[in-house]
Amino acid sequence: MIRPYLKVTKPGIIMGNLISVAGGFFMAARGDIDWSLMWATLIGLSLVVASGCAVNNCIDRDIDARMRRTQNRVTVTGELPARTALVYGLVLGVLGFGLLAHYTNAVATGFAAFGYGVYVGFYSLWLKRASVYGTLVGSLSGAVPPVVGYCAVTGQFDAGAAILLLMFSLWQMPHSYAIAIFRYEDYAAANIPVLPVAKGMARAKRQIVLYIALFCVVTALLPLSGYTGLTFMTVACATSLWWLVMAFNGYRRGAEELGWARRVFVLSIITITAISVTMALDFRVAPDAWLAMNF
C-alpha cells in the first residue's frame, strides 16, 4: 500500500532537488552550519516538491495515458485514485510549507511558494499543453530549490541567490530539450508543444547549444563574485565545457539524434550534480568571518 504513495511523489526528482538544496544551503552557510535549520529546510522542501509532483500526476492523467514513458503511473492505472492522490499531495504541501514557515524565514518560504505556484499553476495547468514556452516558464520552478536552501541561511535574496536562480534555470532548458528529443514520439502522441515537436529538431539543437553556452558563463559568476573558490571554478568549467562539446557533437555528419540527446541528458545530470556538490564544499569564507578567525 505504501508503493503507490511513494511513486506518485516522483522520488527521483525529490533526490535531485535535495542535492541542489543542500548545495545552496552549504554555500550560504560558509562553514557555520545550523544543522536543525538544514534538516528542516531539506525535509520541508522535499515535502513541497513531493506535493507538486503528486498534484501534477493528477492533472496530467489524460496525457500520461498517451505517453509510453508515463502510461504506467499510478494515477493512470488507477492504483492510486486521482482524488486520493490530490488529497495526499495537498496534505504533503501543507506539512512542507508549515515546516519552512516555522523553521526558516519568509524569503525561503516565499520562494518555495513561488516555485510551487509556477509548477502547478502556470506550467501544469496551462502552458505545458498550450505553448512552446512552457519549458521556459517551468524552468523557473526547477531553479527554486537551491535558492530556497541559500535563502534559508541568509534570509535575503542577494546576488548569490540571483546567480543560483539564473544558473539553474539555464540548466533546465537543455536538460528538458534533450528529454523532449529522445522522447519525441511520446510528446507528439500527447500533443504537447515542446520545442522539437512544435518547431523542429534543428531549432531544438541550436537552443541546446545556446543555453549550455550561457550556463557556462553564468556558473563562472559564483567564483568571480567570491561565493566559491578555485575548485568550484575548475569543476564547473570542466563539466559544463564537456557538456557543451557533447552538444556540438549533434552537428557531426551521421550523428544519431536520439542517442546524442540521451548523452546530452546524462551529462546534464552529471554536470549539475558535480556543481551542486562542489559549491557545497568549496565555499568562500566571508571577509568579516576571516578577520575574526585571524585576530
N, C-alpha and C positions, 0 to 999 in steps of 0.2 A: 504493500500500500504506500510505502514511502517513495518508491521509484518514480511514479508519475509526478509527484510534487517536487521531486528533485529535478527531473528532466525539464519541466516547464520553466524553470528559472535559468536554463542555459548555463550550467556550471563552468563551461569553458570560457565564456565571456566574463563571468564573475572573476575567475582566476586571473585572466589577463588584466582586468581592471585593478585587481588588488596589487599587482606588481607596479602599475603606474601610480596608484595612490601612495604606496609606500615610497616610491621614488621621490615624489613631490614633497611628502612629509619629511623624509630624512634630509633632503636638500635644504629645506627651510629651517629644520631644527639645528643644523650645523653642529651636530655632536651633542647638543643639550636636549636629550630625548625625554619627553614626558610619556612614559610607557602606557599609562592609563588612557591618556588622550589618544595615543596612537591606536590602541585596540578599539576604542570607541569609534574612531574615525573609520578604521578598516571594516568593522562589523556593521556600523551604521550605513556606510555607503554600499557595502555588499548587499544589504537588505533592500536598499533603494534600487540598485541595479537589478536584483532578482525580481523585485516588484515590476519594474518596467518591462522586463523580459516576459513575465507571466501575462501581463496585460497585452503586450504586443502579440503573443501567441493567440490570445482570444480574438484580437482584431483581425489577424491575418489568416484565420482558419480557411477562408474560401480560396485565397491564392496559394496557401501552403498545400492544399489538396491537389493543386495542379502542377506542383513542382516536385520532381523526383527526390530532390535533396530533403524536402520537408514533409513529404506526404505521410510519413510515419510519426509525426509529432503527436503527442498525447491528446492535444486539443482537436486534432484532425480525426484520429482513430476513435475518439470517444472514451479512451481510457481514463481521461480526466475531463468531466463535463465542463463546458465553457463557463457556466455560471460559477461553478466551484473554483475554477482557475482564476476567475476575475476577483471573487471574494478573497481568495488566498493571496493574490497579488496585492490587493488593496491593503490587506492586513500587514503584509510584509512592508509595504510603503509607509504605513503609519508608524510601525516599530522603528524602521530605519530613520525616518525624519525625526522621530522622537529622540532617538539616541544622539543624532547630530545636533539637534537644537539644545539638548540638555548638556552635552559634554564639550561641544566645540564652540562655535560662535556664529553670529548672524551672517557673516560673509560666506563661510564654508557651507552653511545650511542653505543660504540663498543660491549659491552656485549649484548645489545638488538639485534644488528645486528647478532651477533654470534648465539643467540638463534633462531632467525628468520630463518637464513640460515640452521641450523641443522634441524628445524622442517619441513620447506617447502622443502628444497633441499634433504638432506640426508635421512630423515625419510619418508616424504610423497611421494616423487617421486621415492624412491629407496628401502630402507631397510624394510619398513613396509610390502612390498609384497615379498621381496626376502630372508630375513634372520631372524632367530630366535633372532638375536642380535639387531633387530630394536628397541625393547623396551629399551635396554640398551643405545643405541645412542639417542633415543628420550627423555630419562630421563634427558639428559643434557639441552635440551631446556626447560623442565619443571622446572628446577632448577634455571633458569636465573632471573626470576622476583625479588626475594629477593636480589640477588646480584646487580641488577640494582638500586634498592632502596638504598642499602647500599653505592654503589659507587657514586650515585648522590650526596651524602653528603661528602664522603671522597675524591673523585677524584682519588682514587688509589685502586688497587687490593692487599689487605694485608691479614694477617692471618684470620681476621674476615670474609672477603669475601670468602676466600677459604673454611672455615668451613661451611658457608652457602651453597656454591655450592655443596660440598660433602654431606652435610646433606640432602638437598632437592633432590639431585639425588638418594640417597639411599632410601628415602621415596617413590619416584616414582615407584620403582621396585615392591615391594609387593602390592602396590596400584593397579598397572596395571595388575599384575598377578592374583589378586583376581577378577578383572573385566573379564579377559580372561577365568577364570574358570566358573563363573556363566553365562557368555555369550559364552560358549564353542561352542554351535551349530551354532551360528551366525558366529564366526570366521572360523569354519570348512567349513561352506557353502560358505564363501567368499574366501576360500583357503588362509587365512592369517596365516603365520607360527609363531604365538605366542607360547610361551613355552608349555602350556598344550596341544595344538594341535600337535606341532612338536615333543615334547619329552615326553609327557605323564603327567598325573596328579601328579604322585608320585614325579617326579622331580620338578614340579612347587611348590608343597607344601614344599619341602625341601628348595627351593630357597626363598620362602616367609619367612620362619623361619630365614634363614641365613641373609637376608637383613634387617629384623626388628632388629635382634640382633646387627648388625653393626650400624644401625641407632641409637639404644640406646646408644652405645659407643660414637658416633660422636656428638650427641646432648650435651653430658656432656662436650665437649671441649669448648663450649661457656662460661659457668660459670668458668670452670677451667682456662681459658685463660683471665678471667677478663672482658669479654664483657657483661655478665649478672650476676644476683645475685642468692641468695638462693631460692627465689620464683620461678624463672625460673627452677632451678635445680629440685625443688620439683615437679612442674607441668610436666616437661619433663620426669622425672623418672616414675611418676605415670602413665601418659598416654601411654608412649612407652612400659613400662613393662606390662601394661594391654593389649596392642596390641599384645605383644609377647606371653602372656598367651593364648590369643584368637587364635593365630597362632598354638600353640602347641595343642589346642583342636581339630584341624583337624586330629590328630592321635588317638583320642579316638575311641574305638571299637564302631561301629554303627553310627559314625558321618556322617551326611548327607552333602555331599561336596558342593552342590550349596548353601544351607542355610548358611553353615560355611563361604564360600567365600564372601557372601553378608555381613555377620557380620564383617569379616576382612576389607572389603571395607569401611563400615560405620565407623568403628573405626579408619581407616586411616584418614578419613576426620576430625573426632573429634580431633585426635592427632595433626595433622598439624595445625588446626585452633587454638587450645589451645596454641601450641608452638609459633605460629606467633604472637598472641595477647600478650602473656606473655613476649616475648622478646622485644616487643614494649614498654612495661610498666616497666619492671624490668631491665633496662639498668644500667650499672655501670658508674659513673662519672669518666672521665679521671683524673689521678693523678694531672696534672697541673691545671685543672679546679677546683679540690677540694681544692688545695692550694690557688688558687685565691679567692675562696669563704671564706676561713678561715683567710686570712691575709689582 
